[in-house]
Amino acid sequence: MALREQTEARLVGFDQLGASLQVETLRAIEANLRRALSADAPTGTVHPGAQLTASRNEGNGA
């Protein structure tokens, strides 16, 4: 299934989900998008959002 179709399928009924399931759904979509973007990027390339992820991880003690 194509990324677009996966994302659309996850969003069916999204507004009827509880907050925690909405967050989980959005995180799954984000993970799929990141995988797709990193698969398209040449090795060693810094892709958009990499700096944001690093900043988030620094604040979490990760």
Kinemage of the C-alpha trace (Angstrom):
@kinemage 1
@onewidth
@group {chain A} dominant
@subgroup {mainchain}
@vectorlist {calphas} color= white
{ca met a 1} P 0.000 0.000 0.000
{ca ala a 2} L 1.328 3.433 -0.936
{ca leu a 3} L 2.199 5.927 1.780
{ca arg a 4} L -0.670 8.190 0.765
{ca glu a 5} L -3.187 5.352 1.045
{ca gln a 6} L -1.772 4.285 4.430
{ca thr a 7} L -2.084 7.827 5.732
{ca glu a 8} L -5.620 8.203 4.398
{ca ala a 9} L -6.641 4.891 5.984
{ca arg a 10} L -5.261 5.994 9.363
{ca leu a 11} L -7.249 9.233 9.193
{ca val a 12} L -10.627 7.593 8.591
{ca gly a 13} L -12.652 8.321 11.709
{ca phe a 14} L -9.742 10.255 13.240
{ca asp a 15} L -12.019 12.917 14.722
{ca gln a 16} L -13.974 10.240 16.582
{ca leu a 17} L -10.905 8.834 18.341
{ca gly a 18} L -9.957 9.756 21.878
{ca ala a 19} L -7.042 12.117 22.383
{ca ser a 20} L -4.523 9.382 23.193
{ca leu a 21} L -5.434 7.420 20.056
{ca gln a 22} L -5.209 10.588 17.967
{ca val a 23} L -1.692 11.205 19.302
{ca glu a 24} L -0.726 7.583 18.618
{ca thr a 25} L -2.114 7.843 15.080
{ca leu a 26} L -0.231 11.066 14.381
{ca arg a 27} L 3.012 9.556 15.704
{ca ala a 28} L 2.568 6.534 13.438
{ca ile a 29} L 1.979 8.817 10.450
{ca glu a 30} L 5.050 10.873 11.383
{ca ala a 31} L 7.171 7.712 11.634
{ca asn a 32} L 5.988 6.557 8.205
{ca leu a 33} L 6.786 9.945 6.681
{ca arg a 34} L 10.238 10.022 8.269
{ca arg a 35} L 11.003 6.518 6.955
{ca ala a 36} L 9.866 7.522 3.480
{ca leu a 37} L 11.937 10.705 3.532
{ca ser a 38} L 15.063 8.984 4.813
{ca ala a 39} L 14.706 6.251 2.184
{ca asp a 40} L 14.723 8.949 -0.524
{ca ala a 41} L 17.697 10.862 0.895
{ca pro a 42} L 21.227 9.920 -0.136
{ca thr a 43} L 23.352 8.453 2.669
{ca gly a 44} L 24.902 11.120 4.895
{ca thr a 45} L 22.403 13.781 3.901
{ca val a 46} L 20.907 15.881 6.666
{ca his a 47} L 17.203 16.003 5.972
{ca pro a 48} L 14.612 18.566 7.064
{ca gly a 49} L 13.600 18.089 10.681
{ca ala a 50} L 16.856 16.437 11.747
{ca gln a 51} L 17.832 19.453 13.820
{ca leu a 52} L 14.359 19.581 15.375
{ca thr a 53} L 14.583 15.903 16.355
{ca ala a 54} L 17.996 16.461 17.918
{ca ser a 55} L 16.677 19.399 19.916
{ca arg a 56} L 13.727 17.363 21.167
{ca asn a 57} L 15.976 14.474 22.181
{ca glu a 58} L 18.370 16.736 24.072
{ca gly a 59} L 15.518 17.985 26.264
{ca asn a 60} L 14.366 14.433 27.041
{ca gly a 61} L 17.698 13.200 28.268
{ca ala a 62} L 17.816 10.801 25.323
